[in-house]
Amino acid sequence: MYPRGASLLEHSQEDGEQETNETAAGGGEEDGFADDPVAEANAWLPSSLGFSFFTDARSIEVRCDASRYVTHREGGRRSWQRQPRLATKSTVTVEEREPISVLDGHGRLHVRWRPFAEGHLVTCVLANAHEEEESPHKDRDLMLFQVGVEATTIEGRIREYPSTRLNSRDQEEQELRVQYRDVVTRAVGHGCAVEWDDGTEQDKVTTVRAQVMPRQVVAHIKPDGPKDLLVLNLKHLSRPELSADELRAGLDAFVLGYREWFDTQRAQATNLPSWAAAPAVRILNRVKTTLDRMTSGVEVLTAPTPSGEAARAAFRLANRAMALQMLHSRPELAGRRRRRDGDVLELTEPDEDYAWHPFQLAYFLLVVESLMKPEHEDRKTVDLIWFPTGGGKTEAYLLTACFEILWRRLRFGADGGGTAVLSRYTLSLLTTQQFQRTATAICALEYIRRGNDGALPHDLGQEPISIGLWVGKETTPNKISDAEDELATLKQMSEPDDRFLLERCPWCGTEIVPERPGHDRDFGIKADGVTTSFFCPRDNCSFHERLPVSVVDEQIYQQPPTFVLGTVDKFARLAWEPRAGNLFGKDGRRAPSLVIQDELHLLAGPLGTTVGLYETAILELCAWRGTVPKVIASTATIRRSQDQIRGLYGRPAQLFPPSGLAAGQSYFASPDEDKPGRLYVGVMAQGHTASTSTVHVGAAALQAPKDICDDDTLRDAYWTTVAYHNSLRELGRTVTIARDDIPARLEHLTMDATRRRRLDDDSVVELTSNIPRAAQPRLLERLGKKFKERGSVSFLATTNMLSVGVDVPRLGLMVMNGQPKTTSEYIQATSRVGRRDVPGLIVTLFRSTKPRDRSHYESFGVYHRALYRHVEPTSVTPWSLPSRNRALHAVLTILVRHGLGLNAEDKAGDILDHADGIARIRDLIVDHVRRADLEEADAAAEELDHLIETWQQEARSARGEGGRLYYQSQGRSYTALLTDFGKQGGIWETAQSMRNVDRECVVRVKGT
């Protein structure tokens, strides 16, 4: 703690820091209260720290301790000598009002008692007793170091700290209070964090203490439930001879365990306090609904009917496909890329111990009835799978997708072909990572369909089971002719990139594009201007002739893949692209019947609002012939999912697995007590700039793996320091620091040059949107390299691109530069480290000038013990006036173009001949609005009528002049319906992507 009135400019210059302006230093209102010790804790150079708590005691014992250093000068050099540690115990009663001198006069203890309810709110603050003017040239002699403050109640206890949250009328907030009833706030810090020992009896807390560098371990959430049931084993479930009765017996035993847990929860609810009764009923009702649906799922799956037989066949083959997917995802096969002539392990049979986590099988049982019965009421329920990052959500919905693909073909024959599944992601990096995993599952299905896995008792059709990646032209070529040019360019490059995105064979791992220039046979791409396809360059691979993969838009439209995987913004192209409607049922085939949305929590704000509008068109196109699609989604962090999903899809939602009466306990998930959790450490370097704290913490993080041990496994886990940032501007500053200041700081950390960490420019990389899309897969591959391998990364500066779906198991250390804007981002980002065997370490650098950072720092312990409770609700308003003005006409255009079949460019004017179809579309959209946002329904209907009238008038005008109305501009002499934002030549400005959903304008500032 600095002496009061310490000079910011002097200290920053002496420490070699940049000059900090007054705004950054904190010229806030609180800095003006020099006599308020709490305000002094919030100053740029703090001279106090303390905490507040609520107690029913009338006296407390406060322990203060600190250290001092005295300046010595010898021969023009300064040194500081540590003095004996100071410690003082003081008993303070409710009647005392005056400050107490402590620490041999070097400190002053302020205790303020304020009556509240049945006790007092007590604020304890330890302040530096010295003024800056006392020793202007030796002010460090006046500072107090390693300060500690601890308060213990006498004949009383520390109660829960008052909060408006305790009286919330929000139902979800009430339920969270029940589930987190064991996480109680006892105190809040002032210029520091606070800790206390809950012990076995929480109401007996009597002591709180200040914590300058707070630490909190956050336990991993592990999949839980029965582990020894045979019905979880994939080999068992894929046995052809498995009878319906045997399957039913196994699944009934599985569901019985959940039922017994539910009965236990109901018994526990009787012991809850009265305020928890109503929220507990709502919590248990959701569990009961899940239990009932799982029971029904078992019944339809094992029914002695033709439908049940087809479902069991699809379920058996889906399990076989997922077993093959798990086998071929191993590092010995497709889990790692290898050269065409490199060794590959010959494995054909999956391990016998491959098994589902109970929640994955339970999720399938939850949704299977709504997949089999389009008329079932749960068909319109969005089943949201909620599980912490890395828990296995992807495999859960891949099983569901495999079943749906097989079920359609077994139930409907050739008509069950075409595109069965639409899967969307929000980030292109996430999309391409999931693309590789999903492609392995699709290859497994195609391997089975072709009979390579043995003779099939059921025909799966002649149409290949395939996957298509539908993303922007900056990621993959959109045209077949472009693909031919790109391939020619690729073969001439000295370092070929992954511009076709499929980096390795999804079946054996052979690289599709070699790392270095090679022969034509090393490239697994064919592009001749007529067609484009992938094949595995390895001669003995099952997919040497052709891989069931497409990435070129034209190819996807010509031959719609079974599984279409894309970014959400790509679906804006439906308004512009005449052939895109082929994805929704071509040549009499069924439309997509399963829609998957991963990382649902990212569909918030402007992006989520725009996506919500386009979802209307997508879902109605899928349901155009009467079969409503099933929507499933996954997320690791979400609040108020019902509201968000109703806004996005106009449908009710069910969260799975529903939590029980305690947070993190849902029968299918529980805190992992056998594995170390992630350790979060908070650092708020008060009196120092953000750059200085980044240099010191970054250098220490880099040097530590060299110092702490010689075990290569442990050293590798913490070798790569991940520096996470909330903006590109902050990241740019850190990259410069990592290449200049941090290497210089490393030289000061150790005198032994042989133990000193070296930081080369090549080992400092960034993962941001600035990195070319084609280079990102190679960067992710570098991140996976161990520290002794050539090309390994020492320092990774990244933004939120890392926080979603990027899985690099070896990462264990993160420096978080500032508190992210949302708790969901904080959870997602920090869960990228410590995902496997080594516990993760996250050091969060809080900015003392940012009130939000300070608030998180001062409540560090409670915040991290209940992270998911603090996730902010997401907001989407697709039917608000600004959103309708921007894209309602696009929804109308998509449904007319692909629903009524008026998809050709010159058929925009033919709506005059389809009055009944237009009326149907109008009613479909208005009905959707009523389900999603009833208050906006009338206004949306009125605006929709106006849009239809405008379109019809333009069509009549064009027809009256002997011309035709086009969708896109064909030149000045033609009338067009659509035009790009900011361009002339069309009636409606229409987005081609949902990514840029905010308008830009020029601001001109005139000086005086």
Helices and strands as residue ranges (DSSP letters): H 8-14, H 22-25, G 29-32, H 37-41, E 48-55, E 59-67, E 69-74, E 77-82, E 86-93, E 100-102, E 107-116, E 119-128, G 132-134, G 139-142, E 145-154, E 158-159, G 164-167, H 171-179, E 187-190, E 193-196, G 202-204, E 207-211, E 215-218, E 221-223, G 230-232, H 234-237, H 244-269, G 274-276, H 277-301, H 306-328, H 358-372, G 377-380, E 382-386, H 393-412, G 413-416, E 421-425, H 428-449, E 467-470, H 480-492, G 520-522, E 525-527, E 532-534, E 549-550, H 553-558, E 563-567, G 568-575, G 580-584, E 594-597, G 600-602, H 605-622, E 630-635, H 641-649, E 653-656, E 669-671, E 678-683, H 690-708, H 712-717, E 721-724, H 728-739, H 741-749, G 761-763, E 764-767, G 773-775, H 776-783, E 795-798, E 813-817, H 823-830, E 841-845, H 851-858, H 860-865, G 867-870, H 881-894, I 895-899, G 905-913, H 915-932, G 934-936, H 937-960, E 965-966, E 975-976, E 978-979, E 988-989
